[in-house]
Amino acid sequence: MYLRVAPELYLKRLLIGGIDRVFELGRTFRNEGVSTRHNPEFTMLEAYLAYATWESWIELLQQMLRCVDSEVQEAFPRFTAGRSVDFQAPWARVTMREAIADRIERAGRDDVPPTRWSNRLSRDVVFDAGKLMQAVEGTLPELDEPARQLLTKHRSYGGYVYGLFELLVEPELQKLYRSASGAQSLPVFITEFPVEDSPLARKNDVDPQWVDRFELYVDGRELANAFSELNDPDDQAQRFAAQLENRERGDDEAMDFDHDYVRALQHGLPPAAGLGVGIDRLVMSLCGQTSIRDVLLFPLLKPEPR
């Protein structure tokens, strides 16, 4: 017996078995530390639609969260007054590379702090594989060890794009994308993820180095993840093998090789799209709470001194 990190591969087995729409709302467990945003035990909604794409979830997720937001504001006005995020305003949608370029261009302006990359990166460099890799590798000796490890998980263009997003953009999303008045942050869809960091997502038909995927960030926190599902068993087996190689290079978050799931794909997964939503973080955003402990009934605490 073991604690599951996600119900994903099991729910997709149900799609293979002919259940075209399936969801689960339940507990998952990840030993990724404890912070104001992380708890090892958390509640996750996962849902899958056969014959749909990742863009189907963009529209449906906006409808769902705006509806929930309206209900919460009506029922609990004292919790929602003065919140830092506006669910009802138009949401931002930007590719990962565009977000990096926005961050670099706005460094030092509008409360977005300057960065050591300001003199090395530009919009043209971000979108040029050779120039970006040269710029990153030339800067690696200057970085602290955590940043260097993050960037060297994958020595590739896509890997560097993902690493730069985590280093530069994710901490500043609240400042980069705001409502028209500037008073509140906007929910942000980050799209166009590199294939190296998306082992279960379908490659884009136009440019296969990226996958059809988005993550939704609210108040600077990742709230949801969705993508068109990879349903080619041979491609999936190759992706699992690449994940094992990443693990050997020190990537603790790399996946194992799931032979049973590959065998299930050989029976035929229909075109489909999946969505995962962190319910605890959603409650934080809806109720204006800054710590995940404030929305958990029994949060993890340090033992009391005896």
C-alpha positions as CSV (number, residue, x, y, z in Angstrom):
1,M,0.0,0.0,0.0
2,Y,1.2,3.6,-0.7
3,L,-0.1,7.1,-0.6
4,R,-1.0,8.4,-4.0
5,V,0.4,11.6,-5.5
6,A,-2.5,11.9,-8.0
7,P,-5.4,9.8,-9.3
8,E,-4.6,10.7,-12.9
9,L,-3.4,7.5,-14.4
10,Y,-6.3,5.6,-12.8
11,L,-9.0,8.0,-14.0
12,K,-7.6,7.8,-17.6
13,R,-7.9,4.0,-17.4
14,L,-11.6,4.6,-16.9
15,L,-11.6,6.7,-20.1
16,I,-10.0,3.8,-21.9
17,G,-12.7,1.6,-20.4
18,G,-15.4,3.7,-22.0
19,I,-16.4,6.2,-19.3
20,D,-16.3,9.4,-21.3
21,R,-16.6,11.8,-18.4
22,V,-15.1,11.1,-15.0
23,F,-13.9,13.1,-12.0
24,E,-12.7,12.5,-8.4
25,L,-12.6,14.9,-5.5
26,G,-10.3,13.4,-2.9
27,R,-7.0,13.4,-0.9
28,T,-3.6,13.2,-2.4
29,F,-0.2,13.2,-0.8
30,R,3.2,14.8,-1.8
31,N,6.2,15.0,0.4
32,E,7.3,18.4,-1.0
33,G,7.7,20.3,2.3
34,V,5.5,22.6,4.2
35,S,4.9,26.3,3.6
36,T,2.1,28.9,3.4
37,R,1.3,27.3,0.0
38,H,2.1,23.6,0.5
39,N,0.7,20.9,2.8
40,P,1.8,17.3,2.3
41,E,-1.9,16.2,2.4
42,F,-4.3,18.2,0.3
43,T,-7.6,18.0,-1.6
44,M,-7.6,17.7,-5.4
45,L,-10.3,17.8,-8.0
46,E,-9.3,15.8,-11.1
47,A,-11.6,15.6,-14.1
48,Y,-11.4,14.2,-17.6
49,L,-13.4,14.7,-20.8
50,A,-13.2,12.4,-23.8
51,Y,-13.3,14.1,-27.2
52,A,-12.2,17.4,-25.8
53,T,-9.0,19.5,-25.8
54,W,-7.1,21.6,-23.3
55,E,-8.9,24.7,-24.7
56,S,-12.2,23.2,-23.7
57,W,-11.1,23.3,-20.1
58,I,-10.0,27.0,-20.3
59,E,-13.6,28.1,-21.0
60,L,-15.2,25.6,-18.6
61,L,-12.8,26.4,-15.8
62,Q,-13.5,30.1,-16.1
63,Q,-17.2,29.5,-16.0
64,M,-16.9,27.2,-12.9
65,L,-14.7,29.5,-10.9
66,R,-16.6,32.7,-11.7
67,C,-19.8,30.9,-10.6
68,V,-18.3,29.7,-7.4
69,D,-16.8,33.2,-6.8
70,S,-20.2,34.9,-7.2
71,E,-21.8,32.4,-4.7
72,V,-19.0,32.9,-2.1
73,Q,-19.1,36.7,-2.4
74,E,-22.9,36.7,-1.8
75,A,-22.7,34.2,1.1
76,F,-19.6,35.4,2.8
77,P,-19.0,39.1,2.1
78,R,-16.7,39.7,5.1
79,F,-14.2,37.1,3.7
80,T,-14.2,38.4,0.2
81,A,-14.1,42.2,0.8
82,G,-10.7,43.7,-0.2
83,R,-9.3,40.5,-1.8
84,S,-6.2,40.9,-3.9
85,V,-7.5,39.0,-6.9
86,D,-10.4,39.7,-9.3
87,F,-12.1,36.6,-10.7
88,Q,-14.8,38.5,-12.6
89,A,-12.4,40.7,-14.7
90,P,-11.0,39.3,-18.0
91,W,-8.3,36.7,-17.2
92,A,-4.8,36.9,-18.7
93,R,-3.6,34.3,-21.1
94,V,0.1,34.2,-22.1
95,T,2.6,31.6,-23.3
96,M,5.5,30.7,-21.0
97,R,8.0,32.3,-23.3
98,E,5.9,35.5,-23.5
99,A,5.7,35.6,-19.7
100,I,9.5,35.4,-19.5
101,A,9.9,38.2,-22.1
102,D,7.3,40.4,-20.2
103,R,9.3,39.8,-17.0
104,I,12.6,40.8,-18.5
105,E,11.2,43.9,-20.2
106,R,9.5,45.1,-17.0
107,A,12.4,44.5,-14.7
108,G,12.9,47.5,-12.5
109,R,9.5,49.1,-13.4
110,D,6.0,48.9,-11.8
111,D,7.4,47.3,-8.6
112,V,8.9,44.4,-10.6
113,P,12.4,44.0,-9.2
114,P,15.5,44.1,-11.4
115,T,17.2,40.8,-12.2
116,R,20.7,39.6,-13.1
117,W,19.4,38.5,-16.4
118,S,18.4,42.0,-17.5
119,N,21.5,42.6,-19.6
120,R,21.6,39.1,-21.1
121,L,18.1,38.4,-22.1
122,S,15.6,40.1,-24.4
123,R,12.5,39.1,-26.2
124,D,14.5,38.0,-29.2
125,V,16.8,35.9,-27.1
126,V,14.0,34.2,-25.2
127,F,12.5,33.0,-28.5
128,D,15.8,31.9,-30.0
129,A,16.9,28.4,-28.8
130,G,20.6,28.9,-29.5
131,K,20.9,32.4,-28.0
132,L,18.9,31.5,-24.9
133,M,20.9,28.4,-24.2
134,Q,24.2,30.4,-24.6
135,A,22.9,33.1,-22.3
136,V,21.8,30.7,-19.6
137,E,24.9,28.6,-19.7
138,G,27.1,31.7,-19.6
139,T,25.3,32.8,-16.4
140,L,25.2,29.4,-14.6
141,P,28.6,30.0,-12.7
142,E,27.1,33.2,-11.2
143,L,24.0,31.5,-9.7
144,D,23.5,30.0,-6.3
145,E,23.3,26.3,-6.0
146,P,19.4,26.0,-5.9
147,A,19.1,28.1,-9.0
148,R,21.8,26.2,-10.8
149,Q,20.2,22.9,-10.0
150,L,16.9,24.1,-11.2
151,L,18.2,25.1,-14.6
152,T,20.4,22.0,-15.1
153,K,17.6,19.4,-14.6
154,H,17.4,19.5,-18.4
155,R,20.2,20.8,-20.5
156,S,17.8,21.8,-23.4
157,Y,16.0,24.8,-24.7
158,G,12.7,23.7,-23.3
159,G,14.2,22.9,-19.9
160,Y,15.8,26.3,-19.7
161,V,12.5,28.0,-20.6
162,Y,10.7,26.1,-17.8
163,G,13.6,26.8,-15.3
164,L,13.6,30.6,-16.1
165,F,9.8,30.7,-15.7
166,E,10.1,29.2,-12.2
167,L,13.0,31.5,-11.3
168,L,12.0,34.8,-12.8
169,V,8.3,34.8,-13.6
170,E,6.4,32.7,-11.0
171,P,7.4,34.9,-8.0
172,E,6.2,38.0,-9.8
173,L,3.0,37.0,-11.5
174,Q,0.9,39.0,-9.1
175,K,2.7,42.2,-10.2
176,L,2.9,41.4,-13.9
177,Y,-0.8,40.8,-14.7
178,R,-3.3,43.1,-13.0
179,S,-6.8,44.5,-13.4
180,A,-7.4,47.6,-15.5
181,S,-7.3,49.8,-12.3
182,G,-4.1,48.0,-11.1
183,A,-5.8,47.4,-7.7
184,Q,-6.0,43.6,-8.0
185,S,-4.2,40.8,-9.7
186,L,-5.7,38.7,-12.4
187,P,-6.0,34.9,-12.8
188,V,-3.3,34.0,-15.4
189,F,-3.3,31.1,-17.8
190,I,0.3,30.1,-18.7
191,T,0.3,28.1,-21.9
192,E,2.8,26.4,-24.3
193,F,4.8,24.2,-21.9
194,P,8.0,22.4,-23.1
195,V,7.6,18.7,-23.8
196,E,10.5,17.9,-21.4
197,D,8.4,18.9,-18.4
198,S,5.1,17.5,-19.5
199,P,5.5,13.8,-19.8
200,L,1.7,13.0,-20.0
201,A,0.6,15.8,-22.4
202,R,0.0,15.7,-26.1
203,K,2.5,17.5,-28.4
204,N,1.4,20.5,-30.3
205,D,0.6,19.7,-33.9
206,V,2.4,22.8,-35.3
207,D,5.5,22.7,-33.0
208,P,6.1,19.4,-31.2
209,Q,8.7,20.8,-28.8
210,W,5.8,22.3,-26.9
211,V,2.6,20.6,-25.6
212,D,-1.0,21.6,-25.4
213,R,-1.2,22.5,-21.8
214,F,-2.0,25.3,-19.4
215,E,-1.5,26.1,-15.7
216,L,-3.8,28.6,-14.0
217,Y,-2.1,30.9,-11.4
218,V,-4.2,32.9,-9.0
219,D,-2.6,35.3,-6.5
220,G,0.8,34.0,-7.8
221,R,-0.1,30.4,-6.7
222,E,-0.5,27.5,-9.1
223,L,-4.2,26.6,-8.8
224,A,-5.0,24.3,-11.8
225,N,-3.2,22.3,-14.4
226,A,-4.8,20.9,-17.6
227,F,-3.7,19.5,-20.9
228,S,-4.7,17.5,-24.0
229,E,-3.9,13.9,-23.1
230,L,-1.1,11.9,-24.8
231,N,-2.7,8.8,-26.2
232,D,0.2,7.3,-28.2
233,P,1.6,4.3,-26.2
234,D,5.0,4.4,-28.0
235,D,5.4,8.1,-27.4
236,Q,4.3,7.7,-23.7
237,A,6.8,4.9,-23.2
238,Q,9.6,7.1,-24.6
239,R,8.5,10.0,-22.3
240,F,8.6,7.7,-19.2
241,A,12.1,6.5,-20.2
242,A,13.2,10.2,-20.4
243,Q,11.8,10.8,-17.0
244,L,13.9,8.0,-15.6
245,E,17.0,9.6,-17.1
246,N,16.0,12.9,-15.5
247,R,15.7,11.2,-12.2
248,E,19.2,9.8,-12.5
249,R,20.4,13.4,-13.1
250,G,18.9,14.4,-9.8
251,D,15.3,15.5,-10.7
252,D,13.4,14.3,-7.6
253,E,10.0,15.2,-9.2
254,A,10.6,13.0,-12.3
255,M,8.0,10.2,-12.8
256,D,8.5,6.4,-12.7
257,F,8.0,4.2,-15.7
258,D,4.4,2.9,-15.5
259,H,4.2,-0.2,-17.6
260,D,0.6,-0.9,-16.7
261,Y,-0.5,2.5,-18.0
262,V,1.4,2.0,-21.2
263,R,-0.3,-1.3,-21.7
264,A,-3.7,0.4,-21.0
265,L,-2.9,3.0,-23.7
266,Q,-2.3,0.1,-26.2
267,H,-6.0,-0.7,-25.8
268,G,-6.9,2.8,-27.0
269,L,-7.4,6.1,-25.1
270,P,-9.8,8.4,-27.0
271,P,-8.8,12.0,-27.7
272,A,-9.3,13.6,-24.3
273,A,-8.3,16.5,-21.9
274,G,-7.8,16.4,-18.2
275,L,-7.9,19.0,-15.4
276,G,-6.6,19.1,-11.9
277,V,-7.6,21.8,-9.3
278,G,-6.1,22.3,-5.9
279,I,-9.2,22.8,-3.7
280,D,-7.3,24.1,-0.6
281,R,-5.6,26.8,-2.7
282,L,-8.9,27.7,-4.3
283,V,-10.5,28.3,-0.9
284,M,-7.5,30.4,0.0
285,S,-8.1,32.6,-3.1
286,L,-11.8,32.8,-2.7
287,C,-11.7,33.8,1.0
288,G,-8.6,36.0,0.8
289,Q,-6.4,33.9,3.0
290,T,-2.6,34.0,2.7
291,S,-1.7,30.7,4.4
292,I,-3.0,27.3,3.5
293,R,-3.1,26.4,7.2
294,D,-6.0,28.9,7.6
295,V,-8.2,26.8,5.3
296,L,-7.3,23.3,6.6
297,L,-9.4,21.8,9.4
298,F,-6.4,19.9,10.9
299,P,-3.2,21.5,9.6
300,L,0.2,20.0,10.2
301,L,1.7,21.7,13.2
302,K,5.0,21.4,15.2
303,P,4.7,19.3,18.3
304,E,4.1,21.2,21.5
305,P,7.0,21.3,23.9
306,R,6.5,19.1,26.9
